[in-house]
Amino acid sequence: GDIMALPIIETPRYELTLPSQDIKVQFRPFLVKEEKILLVAMESKDNNEIITATKDILKVCTFDKLDIDSLPMFDIEYLLLQIRSKSVGEVSNFKVICPDDKMTATDVELDLSTVEVQVDDEHSNKVVIDEERKLGLVLNYPSLGITKAGFDVNKENVDTMFNVVASCIDHIYEGEKTYPAKDSTKKELVTFLEGLSQQAFMKIRKFFDTMPQLRHEVEVTNPKTGVKSKVTFKGLQDFFQ
């Protein structure tokens, strides 16, 4: 007898604009197996596993049109969240620990479609090291290729930090002269960074600390104490739990 072909499932297509640049991206929701791979990776807390899963899934969900490795982390976070909101429904439930007593758990509803990338007013990608010499550098955002998921400048050990910062330098300038980072070795760039004063390095740190990030503030009420507090969701780990 004839084998009945199973019905083909059409996947809807959606469109979003990347936060970092005015590029429109078509995407489709996660399939069940993809969401599962991602959540297993997130639970493992293993950075490499998270990055690999993220990359593979974003590639297929955006029809292989994007160079995922070169996107800044906040684009990646935004993409994942938008895809997830179209996959599991825009309103998601999260468990949070109430800040007032730091122990009571409560449920929070979050409309994922309203979550935006927040940009700090103090943020600039041009760091002036020496006003008089007009010496400074211009930084690029750490991309998925450079970053370890959840990379935190404050927690990383010093070697990793210098390497990440060096990888993010677009160019160094002095007056009218420009020194593109790609013309120097990683070692030369790290040596340059190590020779900076503490103040100059703090300015570079500020670029990373104030980087655009997926952030959303919600108000929670502690069911035991009745106290209202604000809870901030930020970064991937908070939104994929």
URFEN-V103827 format. One record per residue. N is the residue number from 1. NEAR is the number of other ideal C-beta (glycine too) atoms within 10 Angstrom. D_CENTER is the distance of its C-alpha to the mean C-alpha in whole Angstrom. Layout:
N:NEAR:D_CENTER
N:NEAR:D_CENTER
This chain:
1:3:53
2:4:50
3:5:47
4:6:45
5:6:41
6:6:39
7:6:37
8:5:34
9:6:31
10:7:30
11:10:26
12:8:25
13:11:23
14:13:21
15:9:19
16:17:16
17:11:15
18:18:12
19:21:11
20:15:11
21:9:15
22:7:17
23:13:17
24:8:18
25:20:17
26:13:19
27:22:18
28:17:20
29:18:19
30:22:19
31:15:22
32:8:23
33:9:23
34:18:19
35:17:18
36:12:20
37:18:19
38:22:15
39:14:16
40:12:19
41:22:16
42:19:14
43:12:17
44:12:18
45:11:15
46:13:16
47:14:13
48:11:15
49:16:16
50:22:12
51:20:11
52:14:14
53:21:14
54:23:11
55:15:12
56:15:16
57:22:15
58:23:13
59:15:16
60:13:19
61:25:17
62:17:17
63:12:20
64:10:19
65:11:19
66:20:16
67:11:15
68:21:12
69:13:12
70:13:12
71:25:9
72:23:7
73:23:3
74:22:3
75:25:6
76:24:6
77:27:5
78:24:7
79:23:9
80:20:10
81:23:11
82:21:13
83:24:14
84:20:15
85:21:17
86:20:19
87:17:20
88:13:20
89:12:21
90:15:20
91:12:21
92:17:20
93:9:21
94:16:20
95:9:21
96:18:21
97:14:23
98:20:25
99:15:24
100:16:28
101:12:29
102:7:26
103:9:28
104:16:29
105:10:26
106:15:26
107:10:25
108:15:22
109:9:22
110:19:19
111:13:19
112:19:16
113:13:17
114:10:17
115:20:13
116:13:12
117:18:9
118:15:11
119:14:13
120:13:15
121:6:18
122:9:19
123:13:16
124:14:17
125:13:16
126:11:20
127:20:21
128:14:25
129:20:27
130:12:30
131:8:32
132:5:35
133:10:34
134:13:32
135:15:29
136:17:26
137:27:22
138:18:20
139:19:16
140:15:14
141:19:10
142:20:9
143:18:8
144:20:8
145:13:12
146:19:12
147:18:9
148:15:10
149:23:8
150:14:7
151:17:9
152:11:11
153:17:13
154:8:16
155:9:16
156:16:16
157:7:20
158:8:21
159:9:21
160:13:18
161:20:17
162:19:19
163:16:18
164:17:15
165:23:16
166:21:19
167:17:16
168:23:15
169:22:18
170:15:19
171:17:23
172:19:25
173:18:28
174:14:31
175:8:33
176:6:33
177:10:32
178:12:29
179:16:28
180:12:25
181:21:23
182:8:24
183:9:28
184:17:27
185:10:27
186:13:24
187:9:26
188:13:28
189:21:24
190:17:24
191:13:28
192:18:27
193:18:24
194:11:26
195:8:29
196:16:27
197:10:29
198:6:27
199:8:26
200:18:25
201:17:22
202:12:21
203:16:21
204:20:18
205:15:17
206:16:16
207:21:14
208:20:12
209:14:13
210:14:12
211:19:9
212:20:8
213:16:6
214:23:7
215:18:10
216:18:14
217:10:17
218:15:20
219:9:23
220:20:25
221:14:28
222:18:29
223:11:32
224:12:34
225:12:34
226:8:34
227:13:31
228:12:29
229:15:25
230:9:22
231:17:19
232:11:15
233:19:13
234:15:9
235:17:6
236:19:7
237:14:10
238:17:11
239:21:11
240:19:13
241:13:15
